[in-house]
């Protein structure tokens, strides 16, 4: 079912794009270009801000004759993922995109896709969840589906959106993995902000991902299979614990392998956990998305002022990189986790993940939590400096000198807990 590129002048115009030729793309267009290059068979989608230009871009490439495939415009996001499940089970290379409330409506079917081991790639343009209604970026939707059984990558800029899409297909479609994957990017701050991108040529991109090789497809009538089975108490536990959870832990070697191959091809290196200036850092911020670049800029300035500051960016959010976190945070005296989602009466999810990683390790650091940027509120350099100042005080004291959790950048009286 996997489509081939059509020969002709229009397609060849894209083939002239050379490795490392600089383009100026926003995150959405970078994702759409990656979908074009890997020759998606089916995109099943329903538009929602700020992810609409991804599927809109794919549809335009299709209508203009750049690619062969099918674009299914359905009646809801639930139907969009249902369409993806059907197309993937039939043996196609499949992708879609969504955000926020769309993901909430789609969530039921995400569990079906992962349980059926269908290698769908979802571009999730991160946006706040209602209520109140908000179309701007935070990580509420990413956090909502973190335990749905999908591999999750996180991009900090349009270049990484493009790269991680190619990587996601390569990992997800491996016959030893066969799990769906999400590529996260910050709504508007990445999706609608243009920057330099160095794409691969069409031939190199397609060769890196490889021709799609179906497995257990429903339309192979010579080898009949069953999808969407019911297990109840007799086999449900084994399916989830022995197959699915165990399989997710085996994703790490495959991701590392693909990261290494991508670096050889492009010179761009990716890691499960990105440590910036962490080798000798005394204080560090752990965060995701565009905040990584903001925090890194401040850390560089603080280095010039004599503060040994570092930044830790989470590249692979699921499966959670326990050992990589432990290794990266060794020797750091004080660490702040930045959560861009309302914890609603709990500690932030990123804080809990890091705390769970460190609790029985030999890493002894003062760990605190900052909630920031909800509904698209800017994280300024001044905010980051304030956080690093708290961390310096914690490092010097060897204990928390501030509340365990603070809300940074919120108007009105200071919000802090514990």
Order of alpha helices (4+ residues) and beta strands (2+ residues): alpha-beta-alpha-beta-alpha-beta-alpha-beta-alpha-beta-alpha-beta-alpha-beta-beta-alpha-alpha-alpha-alpha-beta-beta-alpha-beta-beta-alpha-beta-alpha-beta-alpha-beta-beta
